[in-house]
Amino acid sequence: MINKKKLFSLVALILVSVFIGYENPEIIETPKNKIKNLFGNSEKKQVRPNNEDENKNKIENFKDEFFANSFTLEIEKIKPIDFKTAGLFFEGNNMKIFSQKGEIIYNKKNKKINLPQDFTIEKEGGVRNIIYFQKNFYALISRKNKNCYYSSLINIKDQSKVFDTKCLPIEEDINFAGIGGAFTFKDNNLLITVGTPTHQSDIIDMFAQNNNYLYGKILLLEKETDSDKKYTIKIFSSGHRNPQGLTNMEDILFSTEHGPQGGDELNIVEMNKNFGWPIVSLGTRYGGKSFDYKKNDKFTNPIFSFLPSIAPSMMSNCPHNLKDYYGDYICLIGLSLREMSLIIYLVDRNTKNLISYEKIFLEKRLRHLALDKEAKLFTKNDSSFYFSSDKDGIYKGLFKDFR
């Protein structure tokens, strides 16, 4: 029999497992082991292999296959990570991995990114995205100076500033996860998304309709001819909530954007268009009523709206073999967080309508695709590509066995 002290400990551990372990399943392991010890544990303990490098390689070289409609997707974990990425870039055959907490992993070395002292990871902030432009890496970051929360685009080589946003009001409603940061190029100029960093503030959301604020916009940055560090910043489009995907395909700008509850969007973005947030959306307020979803000639409708939400993250061009397979259509590859899927979008070249989208469920929160220096999907000769999964790993993907 177990005594009262052990019985009390057992009950306490069970309660902890129920209330904490539901959201954090990995935490359950500690009380489980202690419960076993209360009764005596006859199981043999696992012995860590002597060769840790060999064990690590087994973890990194994990492979899996997923059957899609017309092909197979093979994925291989090439590096485990315990953070959320801010960007993946290739230089030659070497990958640079940037983290949201402000680090870079390159050539098997970890070091901190050159960031200003008021850089903050509060309010789900940090390095929201890394942009490569004009032979330099730039970071869209969150900052806190006294009681002022704001965002900046800076050159991480020397911390020189490209732009600052204005201070955000209503401190308790700020959430920098909504800041966007997707980018692409158009006519040798940079396009970058700056979302509305909140989940529930009507005031912050309405900045998307106010051209005195950079929030809720896609910005066009043109380099000034007499300076290597100064840019002319123009509002390219407005009325955006949280665009995390942006790519230029055949001189057509596509973006994917988070709605609130439902209402995620695939958009074709054009100069001076207003996409309606927060006045028009097919999503609903968090815990509240629907937005206005009636057709309004003042605003541009998405070419597709996702109901329910999929939380689309990055988007780019398809790898070569998939693009060739779907040669009659514009082929886009996207990632999703909530839906935990890799998504293939097919768009009609003539009508610009979305013909189909195919979700390949990987059971992972997918965030970044690895890019080359031209902001295109980095692919090897065999059409393999790379992507990140939150606090899980960097993966190599390959579409194969086309049917």
C-alpha positions as CSV (number, residue, x, y, z in Angstrom):
1,M,0.0,0.0,0.0
2,I,1.0,3.5,-0.6
3,N,0.9,5.9,2.4
4,K,-1.2,9.1,2.5
5,K,1.7,11.3,1.5
6,K,2.3,9.3,-1.7
7,L,-1.5,9.2,-2.4
8,F,-1.6,13.0,-2.0
9,S,1.3,13.4,-4.4
10,L,-0.4,11.1,-6.9
11,V,-3.6,13.1,-7.0
12,A,-1.7,16.3,-7.3
13,L,0.3,15.0,-10.2
14,I,-2.8,13.8,-12.0
15,L,-4.4,17.2,-11.7
16,V,-1.3,18.9,-13.0
17,S,-1.3,16.5,-16.0
18,V,-5.0,17.2,-16.8
19,F,-4.8,21.0,-16.6
20,I,-1.3,21.6,-18.0
21,G,-0.6,18.7,-20.2
22,Y,-3.6,19.3,-22.4
23,E,-1.9,22.4,-23.9
24,N,1.6,21.1,-23.4
25,P,1.8,17.4,-23.9
26,E,5.5,17.2,-23.5
27,I,5.2,18.4,-19.9
28,I,3.2,15.2,-19.1
29,E,6.4,13.1,-19.3
30,T,7.8,14.3,-15.9
31,P,4.7,13.6,-13.8
32,K,4.2,10.3,-15.6
33,N,7.7,9.1,-14.6
34,K,7.1,10.3,-11.0
35,I,3.8,8.4,-10.9
36,K,5.7,5.3,-12.0
37,N,8.2,5.7,-9.3
38,L,5.4,5.9,-6.6
39,F,4.5,2.3,-7.5
40,G,7.9,1.2,-8.5
41,N,9.0,1.1,-12.1
42,S,10.1,-2.2,-13.6
43,E,10.7,-0.8,-17.0
44,K,14.3,-0.5,-18.2
45,K,15.5,3.0,-18.8
46,Q,16.5,3.9,-22.3
47,V,20.2,4.3,-22.7
48,R,21.4,7.2,-24.9
49,P,23.6,6.0,-27.7
50,N,27.3,6.6,-27.1
51,N,27.7,8.2,-30.5
52,E,25.5,11.3,-30.2
53,D,26.4,12.5,-33.7
54,E,25.1,9.3,-35.1
55,N,21.8,9.7,-33.2
56,K,21.5,13.3,-34.4
57,N,22.0,12.3,-38.0
58,K,19.1,9.7,-37.6
59,I,16.9,12.5,-36.4
60,E,17.9,14.9,-39.2
61,N,17.5,12.3,-41.9
62,F,14.0,11.4,-41.1
63,K,11.9,10.9,-44.3
64,D,8.2,10.6,-45.0
65,E,6.0,10.5,-48.1
66,F,2.6,12.0,-48.7
67,F,0.3,11.1,-51.6
68,A,-1.3,13.9,-53.4
69,N,-3.8,13.8,-56.3
70,S,-1.3,13.5,-59.1
71,F,2.1,13.0,-57.5
72,T,3.9,12.2,-54.2
73,L,5.6,14.6,-51.9
74,E,8.7,13.3,-50.2
75,I,10.0,15.3,-47.2
76,E,13.2,14.9,-45.3
77,K,14.2,16.7,-42.0
78,I,17.7,18.0,-42.6
79,K,18.0,20.1,-39.4
80,P,16.0,20.1,-36.1
81,I,15.2,23.6,-34.7
82,D,13.6,24.8,-31.5
83,F,12.4,28.2,-32.7
84,K,10.3,30.0,-35.3
85,T,12.1,31.1,-38.4
86,A,12.2,34.7,-39.8
87,G,13.7,33.7,-43.2
88,L,15.6,31.0,-45.1
89,F,18.1,32.0,-47.8
90,F,20.7,30.1,-49.9
91,E,24.1,31.4,-50.8
92,G,25.5,28.8,-53.2
93,N,24.7,25.5,-51.5
94,N,24.8,27.0,-48.0
95,M,21.6,27.9,-46.2
96,K,21.2,30.9,-43.9
97,I,18.6,30.3,-41.2
98,F,17.2,33.4,-39.4
99,S,15.2,33.1,-36.2
100,Q,12.5,35.4,-34.9
101,K,14.4,35.8,-31.6
102,G,17.3,37.4,-33.5
103,E,19.8,34.8,-34.4
104,I,21.4,33.5,-37.6
105,I,22.6,29.9,-38.2
106,Y,25.1,29.6,-41.0
107,N,27.9,27.1,-41.7
108,K,26.9,25.3,-38.4
109,K,27.5,28.4,-36.4
110,N,25.0,30.4,-34.3
111,K,25.3,34.1,-33.7
112,K,23.1,37.0,-32.9
113,I,21.9,39.4,-35.6
114,N,23.1,43.0,-35.4
115,L,19.9,44.5,-33.9
116,P,19.2,47.8,-32.0
117,Q,19.0,47.9,-28.2
118,D,15.3,48.5,-28.2
119,F,14.5,45.4,-30.2
120,T,11.8,43.4,-28.4
121,I,10.2,40.0,-28.5
122,E,7.2,41.2,-26.4
123,K,3.7,41.1,-27.9
124,E,4.7,38.1,-30.1
125,G,7.3,40.4,-31.7
126,G,10.9,39.8,-32.7
127,V,12.3,39.6,-36.2
128,R,9.1,39.2,-38.2
129,N,10.8,38.7,-41.6
130,I,14.2,38.9,-43.3
131,I,14.4,40.6,-46.7
132,Y,17.3,40.4,-49.2
133,F,17.5,43.5,-51.4
134,Q,20.3,45.3,-53.2
135,K,23.0,42.8,-51.9
136,N,22.0,43.4,-48.2
137,F,19.8,41.7,-45.6
138,Y,17.1,43.7,-44.0
139,A,15.0,42.9,-41.0
140,L,11.4,43.9,-40.2
141,I,11.5,44.0,-36.5
142,S,9.4,45.0,-33.5
143,R,10.7,47.7,-31.1
144,K,9.9,49.3,-27.7
145,N,11.2,52.7,-26.7
146,K,9.8,53.6,-23.3
147,N,6.0,53.2,-23.8
148,C,6.2,53.3,-27.6
149,Y,5.8,50.0,-29.5
150,Y,6.6,50.3,-33.2
151,S,8.2,48.5,-36.1
152,S,11.2,49.2,-38.3
153,L,12.8,48.0,-41.4
154,I,16.6,48.1,-40.9
155,N,19.8,47.0,-42.6
156,I,21.2,44.4,-40.3
157,K,24.8,45.1,-41.5
158,D,24.9,48.6,-39.8
159,Q,21.4,49.0,-38.3
160,S,20.7,51.9,-40.7
161,K,16.9,52.5,-40.8
162,V,14.8,52.3,-44.0
163,F,11.6,53.2,-42.2
164,D,9.9,53.4,-38.8
165,T,6.1,53.0,-38.2
166,K,4.4,55.3,-35.8
167,C,3.8,54.3,-32.2
168,L,0.9,51.9,-31.6
169,P,-1.9,52.9,-29.2
170,I,-3.7,50.5,-26.8
171,E,-0.7,48.6,-25.5
172,E,-2.8,45.6,-24.3
173,D,-4.2,45.0,-27.8
174,I,-0.9,45.0,-29.7
175,N,0.2,41.7,-31.3
176,F,3.2,41.9,-33.7
177,A,2.3,38.5,-35.2
178,G,0.1,40.5,-37.5
179,I,2.9,42.6,-39.0
180,G,3.3,40.6,-42.2
181,G,6.7,41.1,-43.7
182,A,6.3,39.2,-47.0
183,F,8.3,40.7,-49.9
184,T,9.0,40.4,-53.6
185,F,10.5,42.5,-56.4
186,K,8.8,44.5,-59.2
187,D,10.8,46.4,-61.8
188,N,13.9,46.1,-59.6
189,N,12.1,47.8,-56.7
190,L,11.1,46.2,-53.4
191,L,7.5,45.4,-52.4
192,I,7.0,44.6,-48.7
193,T,3.9,44.0,-46.6
194,V,3.2,45.7,-43.3
195,G,0.1,44.3,-41.6
196,T,-2.0,45.5,-38.7
197,P,-0.4,44.2,-35.5
198,T,-3.5,43.4,-33.4
199,H,-6.2,40.7,-33.1
200,Q,-9.0,42.8,-31.7
201,S,-8.3,46.6,-31.8
202,D,-10.7,48.5,-34.1
203,I,-8.4,51.5,-33.8
204,I,-5.3,49.7,-35.0
205,D,-7.2,47.9,-37.7
206,M,-8.5,51.1,-39.1
207,F,-4.9,52.3,-39.8
208,A,-5.2,50.0,-42.9
209,Q,-7.5,52.7,-44.3
210,N,-5.4,55.7,-43.2
211,N,-2.6,56.7,-45.5
212,N,-0.9,58.5,-42.7
213,Y,0.1,55.1,-41.3
214,L,2.2,52.4,-42.9
215,Y,0.2,49.7,-41.2
216,G,-2.2,47.6,-43.3
217,K,-0.3,48.4,-46.5
218,I,1.9,46.9,-49.2
219,L,4.8,49.4,-49.6
220,L,6.9,50.1,-52.7
221,L,10.5,51.0,-52.0
222,E,12.6,52.7,-54.7
223,K,16.2,53.4,-54.1
224,E,17.2,57.0,-54.4
225,T,19.9,57.4,-57.1
226,D,22.1,59.7,-55.0
227,S,22.3,57.4,-52.0
228,D,23.0,53.7,-51.2
229,K,20.9,53.8,-48.0
230,K,17.9,56.1,-48.7
231,Y,14.6,54.9,-50.3
232,T,11.5,56.6,-51.5
233,I,8.6,54.8,-49.9
234,K,5.2,54.7,-51.6
235,I,1.9,53.0,-50.7
236,F,1.4,50.4,-53.4
237,S,-1.9,49.1,-52.0
238,S,-4.0,49.4,-48.8
239,G,-6.7,47.6,-46.8
240,H,-4.6,44.6,-45.8
241,R,-4.8,42.7,-42.5
242,N,-1.8,40.4,-42.2
243,P,-0.3,39.5,-45.6
244,Q,2.5,36.8,-45.0
245,G,2.7,35.7,-48.6
246,L,3.8,37.8,-51.6
247,T,5.2,36.7,-54.9
248,N,5.6,38.1,-58.5
249,M,4.6,35.5,-61.1
250,E,4.6,36.4,-64.8
251,D,4.4,40.1,-63.7
252,I,1.3,39.3,-61.6
253,L,1.5,40.0,-57.9
254,F,-0.1,37.4,-55.7
255,S,-0.5,37.7,-52.0
256,T,-2.0,35.5,-49.2
257,E,-3.4,37.2,-46.2
258,H,-4.7,36.2,-42.8
259,G,-8.3,37.2,-42.1
260,P,-9.7,37.2,-38.5
261,Q,-11.9,34.1,-37.8
262,G,-12.2,32.9,-41.4
263,G,-11.8,35.2,-44.3
264,D,-8.1,34.3,-45.2
265,E,-7.5,35.6,-48.8
266,L,-5.7,34.9,-52.0
267,N,-5.3,38.3,-53.8
268,I,-4.0,39.7,-57.0
269,V,-2.5,43.0,-55.9
270,E,-2.4,46.0,-58.2
271,M,-1.2,49.6,-57.6
272,N,-3.6,51.9,-55.7
273,K,-6.1,49.1,-55.0
274,N,-7.8,49.0,-51.6
275,F,-8.6,45.5,-50.3
276,G,-11.2,46.6,-47.7
277,W,-9.8,45.6,-44.3
278,P,-11.3,46.1,-41.7
279,I,-14.5,47.4,-43.4
280,V,-15.1,44.4,-45.6
281,S,-14.2,40.7,-44.8
282,L,-15.7,37.3,-45.1
283,G,-14.3,36.5,-41.7
284,T,-15.9,37.2,-38.4
285,R,-14.7,39.2,-35.3
286,Y,-13.0,37.2,-32.6
287,G,-15.9,36.2,-30.4
288,G,-18.2,38.6,-32.2
289,K,-20.4,39.2,-35.3
290,S,-19.5,39.2,-38.9
291,F,-18.0,42.0,-40.9
292,D,-19.7,43.6,-43.9
293,Y,-19.3,41.2,-46.8
294,K,-21.5,42.9,-49.4
295,K,-19.9,43.8,-52.7
296,N,-18.5,47.3,-52.5
297,D,-17.0,49.0,-55.7
298,K,-14.6,51.0,-53.6
299,F,-12.7,47.8,-52.6
300,T,-11.1,45.0,-54.5
301,N,-12.3,41.5,-53.8
302,P,-10.0,38.5,-53.3
303,I,-9.9,35.9,-56.0
304,F,-10.5,33.3,-53.3
305,S,-11.4,33.4,-49.6
306,F,-10.7,30.5,-47.2
307,L,-13.6,29.5,-44.9
308,P,-12.6,28.3,-42.3
309,S,-9.2,29.9,-41.9
310,I,-6.1,28.1,-42.9
311,A,-3.6,30.8,-41.7
312,P,-1.6,31.1,-44.9
313,S,2.1,31.9,-44.4
314,M,4.7,32.1,-47.1
315,M,4.0,31.7,-50.9
316,S,6.3,31.5,-53.9
317,N,6.6,30.0,-57.3
318,C,6.4,26.2,-57.8
319,P,9.5,24.1,-58.2
320,H,10.5,23.4,-61.8
321,N,9.1,19.9,-62.1
322,L,5.7,20.9,-60.7
323,K,5.6,24.0,-62.8
324,D,6.2,21.9,-65.9
325,Y,3.6,19.4,-64.9
326,Y,1.0,22.2,-64.6
327,G,2.3,24.1,-67.6
328,D,-1.1,25.4,-68.7
329,Y,-1.6,27.2,-65.4
330,I,0.3,29.6,-63.1
331,C,1.5,27.4,-60.4
332,L,2.1,28.7,-56.8
333,I,3.3,26.9,-53.7
334,G,2.2,28.1,-50.3
335,L,2.5,27.1,-46.7
336,S,0.0,27.3,-43.8
337,L,0.2,27.5,-40.1
338,R,-3.3,26.5,-38.8
339,E,-4.0,24.0,-41.6
340,M,-0.5,22.5,-41.2
341,S,-0.4,21.9,-44.9
342,L,1.6,22.6,-48.0
343,I,-0.7,24.1,-50.6
344,I,-0.6,24.1,-54.4
345,Y,-2.5,26.9,-56.2
346,L,-3.4,26.8,-59.9
347,V,-4.5,30.1,-61.5
348,D,-5.8,30.5,-65.0
349,R,-3.5,32.7,-67.0
350,N,-6.3,34.4,-69.0
351,T,-9.1,34.9,-66.5
352,K,-6.8,35.1,-63.4
353,N,-9.3,32.9,-61.6
354,L,-8.2,30.3,-59.1
355,I,-8.8,26.9,-60.8
356,S,-7.9,24.7,-57.8
357,Y,-5.9,24.5,-54.6
358,E,-4.6,21.3,-53.2
359,K,-3.8,20.9,-49.5
360,I,-1.1,18.3,-48.5
361,F,-1.5,17.8,-44.8
362,L,1.9,17.5,-43.1
363,E,0.8,17.9,-39.5
364,K,3.3,20.7,-39.0
365,R,3.0,24.5,-38.7
366,L,4.7,25.6,-41.9
367,R,6.3,29.1,-42.0
368,H,9.0,29.8,-44.5
369,L,10.2,28.6,-47.9
370,A,13.9,28.9,-48.7
371,L,14.6,31.7,-51.3
372,D,17.4,32.6,-53.6
373,K,18.7,36.1,-54.0
374,E,16.0,37.0,-56.5
375,A,13.2,36.3,-54.0
376,K,12.3,33.1,-56.0
377,L,12.0,29.6,-54.6
378,F,15.4,28.0,-54.2
379,T,15.6,24.7,-55.9
380,K,18.3,22.1,-56.5
381,N,18.7,20.6,-60.0
382,D,16.4,17.8,-59.1
383,S,13.6,20.4,-58.2
384,S,14.0,19.7,-54.4
385,F,13.1,22.7,-52.2
386,Y,13.3,23.7,-48.5
387,F,10.9,24.9,-45.9
388,S,10.6,25.4,-42.1
389,S,8.3,24.0,-39.5
390,D,7.8,26.0,-36.2
391,K,10.0,24.6,-33.4
392,D,10.5,21.4,-35.3
393,G,12.9,21.5,-38.2
394,I,14.1,22.5,-41.6
395,Y,12.8,20.1,-44.3
396,K,13.8,19.3,-47.9
397,G,10.8,18.5,-50.1
398,L,10.6,16.9,-53.5
399,F,7.6,16.2,-55.7
400,K,8.0,12.9,-57.5
401,D,6.1,9.9,-59.0
402,F,3.9,12.1,-61.2
403,R,0.9,10.1,-62.5
